[in-house]
Amino acid sequence: MNFSDLNLSPTLLQAIDEQGYSSPSPIQEKAIPPVLAGKDVMAAAQTGTGKTAGFTLPILQNLSTGPRAKPNQARALIITPTRELAAQIGESVSTYGRHLPLRSTVVFGGVKINPQMMRLRKGVDILVATPGRLLDLHNQNAVHFDQLEVLVLDEADRMLDMGFIHDIRKILALLPKQRQNLMFSATFSDDIRKLARTIVHDPVEISVSPQNTTVETVKHWICPVDKKQKPALLCKLIKDNDWQQVLVFSRTKHGANRLTRQLEDRGIKAAAIHGNKSQAARTRALSNFKQGDLRVLVATDIAARGIDINQLPQVVNFDLPNVPEDYVHRIGRTGRAGKDGQAVSLVSADEIKQLTDIERLIKTVLERKVIGGFEPVHDLPASSGDFRSFKAKKPKKPNHHQAGEGRHGGNQPGKSANRHGQAKNGNSRRKKPGGGDNQSGNKSSPWAKASANRGSKAQG
């Protein structure tokens, strides 16, 4: 199929052709027709499959025939979780809509709000926004939604993971009831479907790949290594394989900063992006990385969700993610648009739980390659290959003499604690010192003293 088969306007086809595209991706092929028809859509597709153009192109065409936006109004609202992803979507809107008489802008936090308010004064046909900054602008009367025709929630799964659900509900309460609703996401969990029931109406559901599977064009494996040896091993891999553009994932902001310094000390030009970095610093680092001025970009999951780099060859998981779905998103940064890519994870023995969760999610035992000179002292346990899902067992109720001595120092409902942090209720018998069959009655015993110490700390 060609884009010309999707009933897109000649103006849009011209912009698509100028970008060198002729055939739509599967998600574009399935999503564009129902969006053009004004239907609500729920679309699930892996990162890098072209979701953005799947909703941008039909929205541009539908808005091109309607009345222009009035001052401080928006006709289409695209909500996305991160600044980088907002900027990426805004770039797509500008690229494909370059020959159309439509206005668009992007708003997000971390930068001054006044320039954004100025751009909204004339009204915009398409507004791309992160939730927090959008609410700030509405509270300052800089944007209203009386003319809103289309709502898009992009990366809905990540917005829930990042705790934006309350902001999303506040935004939904501000919007007109009659509108087209589009939800695009890498996955649709039960929580996402619960949210969708309050937004979409009789949606067309689209899925172009199995849930939580990795892209076939990405070759991925793991390197068992001791945690302290990870920086040195990463440097060896980069230099020995002559990797010139590497996206490295760190679990924490401080870890990203520390690793960047370690790479720089070894002569490898690197920069970090994460939530504590200013927007200017994040934009500069990403731009330098895309242009080849940086060899390594170290990122946290949140900052990297919006990174879109054509033909990114290499992804490294310096730390395995705590959420197994994030592994799929991470390695999906490479192998995009049908190109080949590779992803390697440096895994230490204390990450066996994360590794097991990932392999169970993708239903694959990842190949292991031990690098000479970096054989781990602490062996990484072998994978079981058991891909069954297990429900967490309910915690047992504490014994009578243990109540009040949990890690939070709490007590059972309806019970109070004595000065030793032990639960008691109204009808329990008081034990004489040294009497009965409960050791806690002996105040002089080491056990009782330790219990008292723990109890007093919990009380404090």
KOLZAVO-531079 format. One record per residue (C-alpha): x, y, z; residue in three letters. Coordinates in steps of 0.2 Angstrom, whole numbers, plus 2048, in hexadecimal, padded with zeros to 3 digits. Example, Ala and Ser with C-alpha at 12.3 -4.5 7.8 and 13.67 -1.06 7.14 Angstrom:
2
+-----+-----+-----+--------+
!   u !   v !   w ! residu !
+-----+-----+-----+--------+
! 83E ! 7EA ! 827 !    ALA !
! 844 ! 7FB ! 824 !    SER !
+-----+-----+-----+--------+
# end
This chain:
460
+-----+-----+-----+--------+
!   u !   v !   w ! residu !
+-----+-----+-----+--------+
! 800 ! 800 ! 800 !    MET !
! 805 ! 812 ! 7FD !    ASN !
! 801 ! 822 ! 806 !    PHE !
! 7F7 ! 827 ! 7F7 !    SER !
! 7EB ! 818 ! 7FA !    ASP !
! 7E6 ! 820 ! 80B !    LEU !
! 7DC ! 82E ! 804 !    ASN !
! 7E8 ! 83B ! 80B !    LEU !
! 7E8 ! 84C ! 803 !    SER !
! 7F5 ! 850 ! 7F5 !    PRO !
! 7FC ! 85D ! 801 !    THR !
! 800 ! 850 ! 80E !    LEU !
! 806 ! 844 ! 801 !    LEU !
! 812 ! 851 ! 7FB !    GLN !
! 819 ! 854 ! 80D !    ALA !
! 81A ! 841 ! 80F !    ILE !
! 824 ! 83F ! 7FE !    ASP !
! 830 ! 84D ! 803 !    GLU !
! 834 ! 842 ! 813 !    GLN !
! 838 ! 834 ! 807 !    GLY !
! 82A ! 829 ! 80D !    TYR !
! 81E ! 81F ! 801 !    SER !
! 817 ! 811 ! 80A !    SER !
! 80E ! 812 ! 81B !    PRO !
! 813 ! 807 ! 82A !    SER !
! 807 ! 7FA ! 830 !    PRO !
! 800 ! 806 ! 83E !    ILE !
! 7FE ! 814 ! 832 !    GLN !
! 7F5 ! 809 ! 825 !    GLU !
! 7E9 ! 804 ! 833 !    LYS !
! 7E7 ! 814 ! 83D !    ALA !
! 7E6 ! 821 ! 82F !    ILE !
! 7D5 ! 81C ! 827 !    PRO !
! 7CB ! 81C ! 838 !    PRO !
! 7D3 ! 82C ! 83E !    VAL !
! 7CE ! 834 ! 82D !    LEU !
! 7BD ! 82E ! 82F !    ALA !
! 7BB ! 836 ! 840 !    GLY !
! 7BA ! 826 ! 84B !    LYS !
! 7C2 ! 824 ! 85C !    ASP !
! 7D1 ! 819 ! 85B !    VAL !
! 7DB ! 80F ! 868 !    MET !
! 7EC ! 809 ! 85F !    ALA !
! 7FA ! 7FF ! 867 !    ALA !
! 80A ! 7FE ! 85D !    ALA !
! 81C ! 7FC ! 862 !    GLN !
! 828 ! 80B ! 864 !    THR !
! 82F ! 810 ! 853 !    GLY !
! 821 ! 809 ! 848 !    THR !
! 81B ! 81A ! 843 !    GLY !
! 80D ! 81E ! 84F !    LYS !
! 80F ! 831 ! 84E !    THR !
! 80C ! 832 ! 83C !    ALA !
! 7FD ! 826 ! 83E !    GLY !
! 7F4 ! 834 ! 847 !    PHE !
! 7FD ! 844 ! 841 !    THR !
! 7F9 ! 841 ! 82F !    LEU !
! 7E6 ! 83F ! 830 !    PRO !
! 7E4 ! 84C ! 83D !    ILE !
! 7ED ! 859 ! 832 !    LEU !
! 7E1 ! 854 ! 823 !    GLN !
! 7D1 ! 855 ! 82E !    ASN !
! 7D6 ! 866 ! 836 !    LEU !
! 7DB ! 86E ! 825 !    SER !
! 7C9 ! 86F ! 81F !    THR !
! 7C1 ! 877 ! 82F !    GLY !
! 7C1 ! 888 ! 837 !    PRO !
! 7D1 ! 88F ! 83D !    ARG !
! 7D5 ! 88F ! 850 !    ALA !
! 7CF ! 89F ! 85A !    LYS !
! 7DA ! 8A8 ! 866 !    PRO !
! 7E0 ! 89D ! 874 !    ASN !
! 7D7 ! 88E ! 86D !    GLN !
! 7DD ! 87D ! 867 !    ALA !
! 7D4 ! 872 ! 85B !    ARG !
! 7DF ! 862 ! 85E !    ALA !
! 7E8 ! 85E ! 86E !    LEU !
! 7F6 ! 851 ! 86E !    ILE !
! 7FB ! 84C ! 880 !    ILE !
! 80B ! 843 ! 882 !    THR !
! 816 ! 83F ! 892 !    PRO !
! 827 ! 846 ! 88E !    THR !
! 82F ! 856 ! 888 !    ARG !
! 839 ! 84D ! 87B !    GLU !
! 82A ! 843 ! 874 !    LEU !
! 820 ! 853 ! 873 !    ALA !
! 82D ! 85C ! 869 !    ALA !
! 82E ! 84C ! 85E !    GLN !
! 81C ! 84D ! 85A !    ILE !
! 81C ! 860 ! 858 !    GLY !
! 82A ! 85D ! 84B !    GLU !
! 81F ! 850 ! 842 !    SER !
! 810 ! 85C ! 841 !    VAL !
! 81B ! 86A ! 83A !    SER !
! 823 ! 85E ! 82D !    THR !
! 813 ! 856 ! 826 !    TYR !
! 809 ! 866 ! 828 !    GLY !
! 815 ! 872 ! 820 !    ARG !
! 80A ! 875 ! 811 !    HIS !
! 7FA ! 877 ! 81B !    LEU !
! 7F3 ! 888 ! 822 !    PRO !
! 7F3 ! 881 ! 834 !    LEU !
! 7FC ! 887 ! 843 !    ARG !
! 803 ! 87C ! 850 !    SER !
! 80E ! 87D ! 860 !    THR !
! 816 ! 873 ! 86D !    VAL !
! 815 ! 876 ! 880 !    VAL !
! 81E ! 86E ! 88E !    PHE !
! 826 ! 872 ! 89F !    GLY !
! 838 ! 876 ! 8A3 !    GLY !
! 838 ! 885 ! 898 !    VAL !
! 831 ! 897 ! 89A !    LYS !
! 81E ! 897 ! 899 !    ILE !
! 81C ! 8A9 ! 891 !    ASN !
! 821 ! 8A5 ! 880 !    PRO !
! 815 ! 896 ! 87F !    GLN !
! 807 ! 8A2 ! 885 !    MET !
! 80B ! 8AE ! 877 !    MET !
! 80A ! 8A0 ! 86A !    ARG !
! 7F9 ! 89B ! 870 !    LEU !
! 7F2 ! 8AC ! 86F !    ARG !
! 7EE ! 8AA ! 85D !    LYS !
! 7E7 ! 899 ! 85F !    GLY !
! 7EE ! 889 ! 859 !    VAL !
! 7E7 ! 87B ! 84E !    ASP !
! 7F2 ! 86D ! 856 !    ILE !
! 7F9 ! 86F ! 868 !    LEU !
! 805 ! 862 ! 86E !    VAL !
! 808 ! 862 ! 881 !    ALA !
! 80E ! 85A ! 890 !    THR !
! 800 ! 858 ! 89E !    PRO !
! 808 ! 864 ! 8AB !    GLY !
! 80C ! 872 ! 8A0 !    ARG !
! 7FB ! 871 ! 897 !    LEU !
! 7F2 ! 873 ! 8A8 !    LEU !
! 7FD ! 882 ! 8AD !    ASP !
! 7F8 ! 88A ! 89C !    LEU !
! 7E6 ! 887 ! 89F !    HIS !
! 7E6 ! 88E ! 8B0 !    ASN !
! 7EE ! 89E ! 8AA !    GLN !
! 7E0 ! 89F ! 89C !    ASN !
! 7ED ! 89D ! 88E !    ALA !
! 7E4 ! 88E ! 886 !    VAL !
! 7D1 ! 889 ! 885 !    HIS !
! 7C9 ! 87A ! 87D !    PHE !
! 7B8 ! 880 ! 876 !    ASP !
! 7BE ! 87C ! 865 !    GLN !
! 7C6 ! 86C ! 868 !    LEU !
! 7C2 ! 85E ! 85C !    GLU !
! 7CF ! 851 ! 85F !    VAL !
! 7D8 ! 84A ! 86E !    LEU !
! 7E7 ! 83F ! 86D !    VAL !
! 7EF ! 836 ! 87B !    LEU !
! 800 ! 830 ! 875 !    ASP !
! 80B ! 824 ! 87F !    GLU !
! 7FC ! 821 ! 88B !    ALA !
! 805 ! 813 ! 894 !    ASP !
! 814 ! 81E ! 898 !    ARG !
! 808 ! 82C ! 89F !    MET !
! 800 ! 820 ! 8AB !    LEU !
! 812 ! 819 ! 8B0 !    ASP !
! 817 ! 82B ! 8B3 !    MET !
! 808 ! 82F ! 8BE !    GLY !
! 800 ! 83B ! 8B3 !    PHE !
! 7EE ! 833 ! 8B5 !    ILE !
! 7E8 ! 841 ! 8C0 !    HIS !
! 7EE ! 84F ! 8B4 !    ASP !
! 7E6 ! 845 ! 8A6 !    ILE !
! 7D5 ! 844 ! 8AF !    ARG !
! 7D6 ! 857 ! 8B2 !    LYS !
! 7D9 ! 85A ! 8A0 !    ILE !
! 7CB ! 84F ! 89A !    LEU !
! 7BF ! 859 ! 8A6 !    ALA !
! 7C3 ! 869 ! 89C !    LEU !
! 7C0 ! 862 ! 88B !    LEU !
! 7AF ! 862 ! 881 !    PRO !
! 7A6 ! 852 ! 881 !    LYS !
! 7A4 ! 851 ! 86E !    GLN !
! 7B5 ! 84D ! 867 !    ARG !
! 7C0 ! 840 ! 85F !    GLN !
! 7CB ! 836 ! 86A !    ASN !
! 7DB ! 82D ! 865 !    LEU !
! 7E5 ! 822 ! 871 !    MET !
! 7F6 ! 81C ! 86B !    PHE !
! 802 ! 812 ! 875 !    SER !
! 80F ! 805 ! 875 !    ALA !
! 804 ! 7F9 ! 880 !    THR !
! 7F2 ! 7F9 ! 886 !    PHE !
! 7F3 ! 7F2 ! 898 !    SER !
! 7E3 ! 7F0 ! 8A3 !    ASP !
! 7E6 ! 801 ! 8AB !    ASP !
! 7E7 ! 809 ! 899 !    ILE !
! 7D6 ! 801 ! 894 !    ARG !
! 7CE ! 806 ! 8A4 !    LYS !
! 7D3 ! 818 ! 8A0 !    LEU !
! 7CE ! 816 ! 88E !    ALA !
! 7BC ! 812 ! 893 !    ARG !
! 7BA ! 823 ! 89A !    THR !
! 7C1 ! 82B ! 88A !    ILE !
! 7BE ! 822 ! 87A !    VAL !
! 7AC ! 81D ! 873 !    HIS !
! 7AA ! 80E ! 868 !    ASP !
! 7BD ! 80E ! 863 !    PRO !
! 7C5 ! 806 ! 854 !    VAL !
! 7D2 ! 7FB ! 85D !    GLU !
! 7E3 ! 7F8 ! 853 !    ILE !
! 7F2 ! 7EE ! 858 !    SER !
! 800 ! 7EA ! 84C !    VAL !
! 80B ! 7E0 ! 857 !    SER !
! 809 ! 7D4 ! 865 !    PRO !
! 809 ! 7DD ! 876 !    GLN !
! 81A ! 7DF ! 87F !    ASN !
! 824 ! 7D7 ! 871 !    THR !
! 835 ! 7DD ! 86A !    THR !
! 838 ! 7E3 ! 859 !    VAL !
! 83F ! 7D5 ! 84D !    GLU !
! 84C ! 7E1 ! 846 !    THR !
! 854 ! 7E3 ! 857 !    VAL !
! 861 ! 7D6 ! 85C !    LYS !
! 863 ! 7D6 ! 86F !    HIS !
! 86D ! 7CD ! 87C !    TRP !
! 874 ! 7CF ! 88D !    ILE !
! 886 ! 7CF ! 894 !    CYS !
! 888 ! 7C8 ! 8A6 !    PRO !
! 894 ! 7D3 ! 8B0 !    VAL !
! 897 ! 7D9 ! 8C1 !    ASP !
! 88F ! 7EA ! 8C5 !    LYS !
! 89F ! 7F3 ! 8C9 !    LYS !
! 8A6 ! 7ED ! 8B8 !    GLN !
! 898 ! 7F4 ! 8AE !    LYS !
! 8A0 ! 805 ! 8A9 !    PRO !
! 8B0 ! 7FD ! 8A3 !    ALA !
! 8A6 ! 7F0 ! 899 !    LEU !
! 89C ! 7FD ! 891 !    LEU !
! 8AB ! 807 ! 88C !    CYS !
! 8B3 ! 7F7 ! 885 !    LYS !
! 8A3 ! 7F3 ! 87A !    LEU !
! 8A3 ! 804 ! 873 !    ILE !
! 8B5 ! 805 ! 86F !    LYS !
! 8B7 ! 7F3 ! 869 !    ASP !
! 8A7 ! 7F3 ! 85E !    ASN !
! 8AA ! 806 ! 858 !    ASP !
! 899 ! 80B ! 85D !    TRP !
! 897 ! 81D ! 858 !    GLN !
! 885 ! 820 ! 85E !    GLN !
! 87F ! 817 ! 86E !    VAL !
! 870 ! 81A ! 878 !    LEU !
! 873 ! 814 ! 88A !    VAL !
! 865 ! 812 ! 897 !    PHE !
! 868 ! 815 ! 8A9 !    SER !
! 85B ! 811 ! 8B7 !    ARG !
! 85E ! 821 ! 8C1 !    THR !
! 862 ! 833 ! 8BD !    LYS !
! 872 ! 833 ! 8C9 !    HIS !
! 877 ! 823 ! 8C0 !    GLY !
! 876 ! 82B ! 8AF !    ALA !
! 881 ! 83A ! 8B5 !    ASN !
! 88E ! 82E ! 8BD !    ARG !
! 88F ! 823 ! 8AE !    LEU !
! 891 ! 833 ! 8A2 !    THR !
! 8A0 ! 839 ! 8AD !    ARG !
! 8A8 ! 827 ! 8AC !    GLN !
! 8A6 ! 827 ! 899 !    LEU !
! 8AD ! 838 ! 897 !    GLU !
! 8BC ! 833 ! 8A2 !    ASP !
! 8C0 ! 825 ! 896 !    ARG !
! 8C0 ! 830 ! 887 !    GLY !
! 8AE ! 82C ! 881 !    ILE !
! 8A4 ! 83C ! 87E !    LYS !
! 893 ! 83A ! 887 !    ALA !
! 884 ! 844 ! 88E !    ALA !
! 876 ! 840 ! 899 !    ALA !
! 863 ! 844 ! 898 !    ILE !
! 857 ! 842 ! 8A6 !    HIS !
! 849 ! 84B ! 8AF !    GLY !
! 855 ! 856 ! 8BA !    ASN !
! 85D ! 85D ! 8AA !    LYS !
! 857 ! 86E ! 8A3 !    SER !
! 84D ! 86D ! 893 !    GLN !
! 85B ! 877 ! 88B !    ALA !
! 868 ! 86A ! 890 !    ALA !
! 85D ! 85B ! 88B !    ARG !
! 85A ! 863 ! 87A !    THR !
! 86C ! 867 ! 877 !    ARG !
! 872 ! 856 ! 87C !    ALA !
! 865 ! 84D ! 871 !    LEU !
! 86A ! 858 ! 862 !    SER !
! 87C ! 855 ! 864 !    ASN !
! 879 ! 842 ! 865 !    PHE !
! 86F ! 842 ! 855 !    LYS !
! 87C ! 84C ! 84C !    GLN !
! 88A ! 841 ! 851 !    GLY !
! 893 ! 84D ! 85D !    ASP !
! 88F ! 841 ! 86C !    LEU !
! 894 ! 82F ! 86B !    ARG !
! 889 ! 82A ! 87A !    VAL !
! 879 ! 830 ! 881 !    LEU !
! 875 ! 82A ! 892 !    VAL !
! 862 ! 82B ! 896 !    ALA !
! 855 ! 826 ! 8A3 !    THR !
! 845 ! 81E ! 89C !    ASP !
! 83A ! 82D ! 89E !    ILE !
! 846 ! 839 ! 895 !    ALA !
! 849 ! 82C ! 887 !    ALA !
! 837 ! 828 ! 883 !    ARG !
! 836 ! 836 ! 876 !    GLY !
! 847 ! 833 ! 86E !    ILE !
! 844 ! 82F ! 85B !    ASP !
! 855 ! 82D ! 852 !    ILE !
! 855 ! 826 ! 840 !    ASN !
! 860 ! 816 ! 83F !    GLN !
! 866 ! 816 ! 851 !    LEU !
! 871 ! 807 ! 851 !    PRO !
! 875 ! 803 ! 863 !    GLN !
! 86C ! 803 ! 873 !    VAL !
! 874 ! 7FE ! 884 !    VAL !
! 86A ! 7FA ! 894 !    ASN !
! 877 ! 7FF ! 8A1 !    PHE !
! 86A ! 7FA ! 8AE !    ASP !
! 85B ! 7EF ! 8AB !    LEU !
! 84B ! 7F8 ! 8AE !    PRO !
! 840 ! 7F4 ! 8BD !    ASN !
! 830 ! 7F4 ! 8B2 !    VAL !
! 832 ! 7E6 ! 8A5 !    PRO !
! 828 ! 7EF ! 897 !    GLU !
! 835 ! 7FD ! 897 !    ASP !
! 841 ! 7F0 ! 890 !    TYR !
! 837 ! 7EF ! 880 !    VAL !
! 836 ! 802 ! 87F !    HIS !
! 848 ! 804 ! 882 !    ARG !
! 84E ! 7F8 ! 874 !    ILE !
! 841 ! 7FF ! 869 !    GLY !
! 84B ! 80E ! 867 !    ARG !
! 856 ! 805 ! 85B !    THR !
! 850 ! 7FA ! 84C !    GLY !
! 843 ! 807 ! 847 !    ARG !
! 83A ! 809 ! 836 !    ALA !
! 840 ! 7F7 ! 831 !    GLY !
! 853 ! 7FB ! 834 !    LYS !
! 85E ! 7EF ! 83D !    ASP !
! 864 ! 7F3 ! 84F !    GLY !
! 86C ! 7EB ! 85E !    GLN !
! 869 ! 7EC ! 871 !    ALA !
! 874 ! 7E5 ! 87E !    VAL !
! 871 ! 7E5 ! 891 !    SER !
! 87E ! 7E5 ! 89E !    LEU !
! 877 ! 7D9 ! 8AC !    VAL !
! 87E ! 7D7 ! 8BD !    SER !
! 879 ! 7C9 ! 8C9 !    ALA !
! 86D ! 7D4 ! 8D4 !    ASP !
! 863 ! 7D7 ! 8C4 !    GLU !
! 85D ! 7C6 ! 8C2 !    ILE !
! 84B ! 7CA ! 8C7 !    LYS !
! 84A ! 7D8 ! 8BA !    GLN !
! 851 ! 7CC ! 8AD !    LEU !
! 845 ! 7BE ! 8B1 !    THR !
! 836 ! 7CB ! 8B0 !    ASP !
! 83C ! 7D1 ! 89F !    ILE !
! 83F ! 7BF ! 898 !    GLU !
! 82D ! 7BA ! 89E !    ARG !
! 826 ! 7C9 ! 896 !    LEU !
! 82E ! 7C7 ! 885 !    ILE !
! 82D ! 7B4 ! 887 !    LYS !
! 83F ! 7B2 ! 882 !    THR !
! 84F ! 7AD ! 88B !    VAL !
! 85C ! 7BA ! 886 !    LEU !
! 86C ! 7B4 ! 87F !    GLU !
! 87B ! 7B7 ! 88B !    ARG !
! 88D ! 7BC ! 885 !    LYS !
! 89A ! 7BD ! 892 !    VAL !
! 8A8 ! 7C9 ! 88D !    ILE !
! 8BA ! 7C3 ! 88F !    GLY !
! 8C2 ! 7CC ! 89E !    GLY !
! 8B1 ! 7D1 ! 8A6 !    PHE !
! 8AC ! 7BF ! 8AC !    GLU !
! 8A0 ! 7C3 ! 8BB !    PRO !
! 8A6 ! 7BE ! 8CC !    VAL !
! 894 ! 7BD ! 8D1 !    HIS !
! 88B ! 7B1 ! 8C5 !    ASP !
! 87B ! 7B6 ! 8BD !    LEU !
! 86F ! 7A8 ! 8C0 !    PRO !
! 869 ! 79E ! 8B1 !    ALA !
! 858 ! 7A3 ! 8AA !    SER !
! 84A ! 796 ! 8AE !    SER !
! 841 ! 798 ! 89D !    GLY !
! 831 ! 798 ! 8A7 !    ASP !
! 826 ! 7A5 ! 89F !    PHE !
! 816 ! 7A2 ! 8A9 !    ARG !
! 80F ! 7B1 ! 8B2 !    SER !
! 80E ! 7B0 ! 8C5 !    PHE !
! 802 ! 7BA ! 8D0 !    LYS !
! 80A ! 7C1 ! 8E0 !    ALA !
! 806 ! 7B8 ! 8EF !    LYS !
! 7FC ! 7C1 ! 8FC !    LYS !
! 806 ! 7C5 ! 90C !    PRO !
! 802 ! 7BB ! 91B !    LYS !
! 7FB ! 7C3 ! 92A !    LYS !
! 807 ! 7C6 ! 938 !    PRO !
! 808 ! 7BC ! 947 !    ASN !
! 801 ! 7C3 ! 957 !    HIS !
! 813 ! 7C6 ! 95F !    HIS !
! 819 ! 7CE ! 94E !    GLN !
! 80B ! 7DB ! 94C !    ALA !
! 812 ! 7EC ! 94C !    GLY !
! 824 ! 7E6 ! 947 !    GLU !
! 822 ! 7E7 ! 934 !    GLY !
! 82E ! 7F2 ! 92A !    ARG !
! 822 ! 801 ! 92B !    HIS !
! 820 ! 7FE ! 93E !    GLY !
! 80D ! 7FE ! 93C !    GLY !
! 800 ! 7F5 ! 946 !    ASN !
! 7F1 ! 7EB ! 942 !    GLN !
! 7E1 ! 7F4 ! 940 !    PRO !
! 7D8 ! 7F6 ! 951 !    GLY !
! 7E7 ! 7F2 ! 95B !    LYS !
! 7F3 ! 7FD ! 964 !    SER !
! 806 ! 7FA ! 968 !    ALA !
! 80F ! 7FA ! 978 !    ASN !
! 81F ! 803 ! 97B !    ARG !
! 828 ! 7F4 ! 973 !    HIS !
! 81F ! 7F6 ! 963 !    GLY !
! 815 ! 7E6 ! 966 !    GLN !
! 803 ! 7E5 ! 962 !    ALA !
! 7F6 ! 7E3 ! 96F !    LYS !
! 7E3 ! 7E3 ! 971 !    ASN !
! 7D7 ! 7E5 ! 97F !    GLY !
! 7D4 ! 7D3 ! 983 !    ASN !
! 7E6 ! 7CC ! 983 !    SER !
! 7EE ! 7C7 ! 994 !    ARG !
! 7FD ! 7D0 ! 99A !    ARG !
! 80C ! 7C4 ! 99C !    LYS !
! 817 ! 7C4 ! 9AC !    LYS !
! 829 ! 7C7 ! 9A9 !    PRO !
! 830 ! 7B6 ! 9A4 !    GLY !
! 81F ! 7AE ! 9A5 !    GLY !
! 815 ! 7A5 ! 998 !    GLY !
! 81B ! 79D ! 987 !    ASP !
! 81F ! 7AE ! 97E !    ASN !
! 831 ! 7B3 ! 97F !    GLN !
! 82C ! 7C6 ! 97D !    SER !
! 826 ! 7C5 ! 98F !    GLY !
! 838 ! 7C4 ! 995 !    ASN !
! 83E ! 7D6 ! 994 !    LYS !
! 850 ! 7D1 ! 999 !    SER !
! 852 ! 7C6 ! 98A !    SER !
! 85C ! 7CC ! 97B !    PRO !
! 84D ! 7C9 ! 970 !    TRP !
! 842 ! 7D4 ! 97A !    ALA !
! 84F ! 7E2 ! 97A !    LYS !
! 851 ! 7E1 ! 967 !    ALA !
! 83E ! 7E1 ! 965 !    SER !
! 83D ! 7F0 ! 971 !    ALA !
! 84A ! 7F9 ! 966 !    ASN !
! 841 ! 7F5 ! 956 !    ARG !
! 831 ! 7FA ! 95E !    GLY !
! 837 ! 80B ! 964 !    SER !
! 83F ! 80F ! 953 !    LYS !
! 82E ! 80B ! 94B !    ALA !
! 825 ! 816 ! 957 !    GLN !
! 831 ! 824 ! 954 !    GLY !
+-----+-----+-----+--------+
# end
